[in-house]
Amino acid sequence: MQYISTRGAAPVLGFDEAMMTGLARDGGLYVPSEIPVMTKAEIAALAGLSYEDVAFRVMRPFIGDAFTDDEFRRLIAQAYAGFGHAARAPLVQLEANHFLLELFHGPTLAFKDFAMQLIGQLFQASLARSGKHVTIVGATSGDTGSAAIEAFRGLTGVDVVILFPHGRVSDVQRRQMTTPSEPNVHALAVDGDFDDCQALVKDMFNDFAFRDAVGLAGVNSINWARVLAQVVYYFSSAVSLGAPHRPVSFTVPTGNFGDVFAGYIARQMGLPIERLVVATNQNDILHRALSSGDYTKDGVKPSISPSMDIQVSSNFERALFDAYGRDGNAVQQLMTELKQGGFRISQGALGMLRETFASGRCSEEETMATIRATYATSGEVLCPHSAVAVKVAADNLGTTPMITLATAHPAKFPDAVEQAMGSRPALPPRMADLFDRPERVTRIGNDLGAIEALIRERTGR
Ligand SMILES: *Cc1c(COP(=O)(O)O)cnc(C)c1O
């Protein structure tokens, strides 16, 4: 299996090189050169299998010879062993034709664990073979950083450095990053906001001397291996509702378009998905793009679903690449226009996107009202991100069963949930001592030189 860049001008890579590289050298994103298709019989045969067995069968064609079958099975087993639910991604019913896919039973209580836990294992196995060391550096507004730390803590061949804006992540999110005691974990509280943290990471990647010295690697949501890991739960949930004999639709709360793009890949692989509904909060660039073709940047408005507060949606480039007939030059041109503020999607490309994607937007008030109403009618407590999706799904219900993705546990966003319902959701028992564990964090200024020096010292490079 070969991977090509959406901008058409970077080297073609194998699976593990694409995973280690992250962003392509031409600024594009890696995608498979062709999508393997599963037959109806192969999809039907997934019924009744464990999540891990479904994961093996769905992902195997994408990894080429990067891992042997036995090795890949073992890595999948290790990745999901720390989940708090035997089904890994259980499906619960909300109403007659509406189901909720609970993706928050991983170690940090958000769906990002599905991808991050797996790539932790894949990185470690790949590095053991090459004898190399990498330093993973990432910026986070909360969920990605905690998922990365949880996935890479204690692994060999890897240091993980996470920059978060001091004082601007929730207590649960901060403690998930600062309480792991393994020496390869480095949580840095930066005096600045999330954009400052992101700019610092970008500057580190552009400082080639530093990049090579510490072996910088990225695990942000554009990493192809993360997208791939998320394809699995589209299959496991659709099959449990009768696919391939019966089609399903999905509604996905979206920021960077990574999760919903995984659904698009599942559809390309042959899973009968009628519609993929993109649900945004008040930061609605994707809803505007899919409804009018207008992809224009707008400042970020902070919301109660902060993990979807984005200005531009990085993985959307992968969908545009297909919609423009896999023309890397056309994508390159759109991205140049985006730097100037935005672009208009061509009629042909918009038509292609609309064959698969629908979209909707949910206001802050509607998010609160949905948390309240869903609890009243089903007893399910939603996090604000999942509530955005449940509201948009309700607007798009039809005769095809709808599966809405619940991306975080409500206890990860207790303030918003309390504001909506009047009571505070409790952490699951396995995490109840989070507030008793000692914290370990380095507070540091918004200063590239100081941060690079600290990373060199900590990693001894
Ligand atoms: C990251 C995140 C999202 C958005 O996911 P994308 O892949 O960026 O679209 C939604 N909900 C939660 C809880 C998240 O952490």
The ligand as an SDF file (V2000), in Angstrom:
LIG
                    3D

 15 15  0  0  0  0  0  0  0  0999 V2000
  -11.2980   16.3360   18.8520 C   0  0  0  0  0  0  0  0  0  0  0  0
  -12.7150   16.2520   19.2610 C   0  0  0  0  0  0  0  0  0  0  0  0
  -13.7650   16.4730   18.3370 C   0  0  0  0  0  0  0  0  0  0  0  0
  -13.5030   16.8390   16.8870 C   0  0  0  0  0  0  0  0  0  0  0  0
  -12.8950   15.8020   16.1860 O   0  0  0  0  0  0  0  0  0  0  0  0
  -12.2280   16.0370   14.7480 P   0  0  0  0  0  0  0  0  0  0  0  0
  -11.5880   14.7650   14.3810 O   0  0  0  0  0  0  0  0  0  0  0  0
  -11.2580   17.1530   14.9360 O   0  0  0  0  0  0  0  0  0  0  0  0
  -13.3220   16.4090   13.8370 O   0  0  0  0  0  0  0  0  0  0  0  0
  -15.0580   16.3100   18.7840 C   0  0  0  0  0  0  0  0  0  0  0  0
  -15.3400   16.0180   20.0840 N   0  0  0  0  0  0  0  0  0  0  0  0
  -14.3690   15.8200   20.9980 C   0  0  0  0  0  0  0  0  0  0  0  0
  -14.7320   15.5100   22.3960 C   0  0  0  0  0  0  0  0  0  0  0  0
  -13.0200   15.9270   20.6190 C   0  0  0  0  0  0  0  0  0  0  0  0
  -12.0520   15.7400   21.5380 O   0  0  0  0  0  0  0  0  0  0  0  0
  1  2  1  0
  2  3  1  0
  2 14  2  0
  3  4  1  0
  3 10  2  0
  4  5  1  0
  5  6  1  0
  6  7  2  0
  6  8  1  0
  6  9  1  0
 10 11  1  0
 11 12  2  0
 12 13  1  0
 12 14  1  0
 14 15  1  0
M  END
$$$$
